[in-house]
Amino acid sequence: MRRRPLSDLIEGSSAYSIVELPVRDAAAVIAAAESQIGRRYDWAGVFGLALRGGWQDRRAWFCSELVA
């Protein structure tokens, strides 16, 4: 995982939505996300999800898994 400016992500997208979620402790959410910087992308988990297999690597994330 790496950090990128939101403006870069928006610029590289053909469509996007920004949704404001109710968060009790935004600092804790940000700290939790930042603690994952440097973890690798879980390609096996993505393929496992698509093929309905349990291939997730607990040491890695794929995008929707981290957001959830």
N, C-alpha and C positions, 0 to 999 in steps of 0.2 A: 504494500500500500504506500502511496505517496500523496503529498499535499500539492494541490494545484489551485490557482486563483479561480474563483467562480466565473470571472469574466472570460477566462480562457475556455472554460467548459461551455459557456453559453455561446461564445463565438464559433466554436467547432460543432455546434448542434444545429440541426435543421428545425427542431421543435423542442420546447422545454416548458416545464411548469415549476413554479416556485410555490411551495405550500408551507404555510406557517402552522406548525404543530404546537399544541399546548405542552410545555415542558416545565416541570417544577424546578429543575436545577440544570439550567443550560450549561453552566460551567462544568458540571459532572459529565454531561453528555459529550461536550467538546474534549474534555480530558480523556474520556474512555476512547473516543475516536483517535485522538492523537497518540494514545499509547499503542495503537496498532500500526502506526507508520513504520515501514520497513518490512512488514510481513509480506510474503509473496502472494500472488494471485493464484487461486485454486482452480486451475483448468480442469483437473480431474473431477472436482465437485460440479462444475458446469456441465461436463459431459455426463456425469452420473445422474444429474437432475434431468437432463434431456432424455436419457435412456432408462430412467427410473431405477437407477442403481444407487447403492449407498457408498459412493466413492469419496465423500468429503474428507478432506485432510484437516484435522482440528488445529493444525499449525498455520493454516492459510485461510483466506477469505475470497469469496467472489462478491461482486458489488451488491447485489440485492440481499445477500446473506448478512453483510455487515450493516447495511441500512436497517434491516429488520431488527 
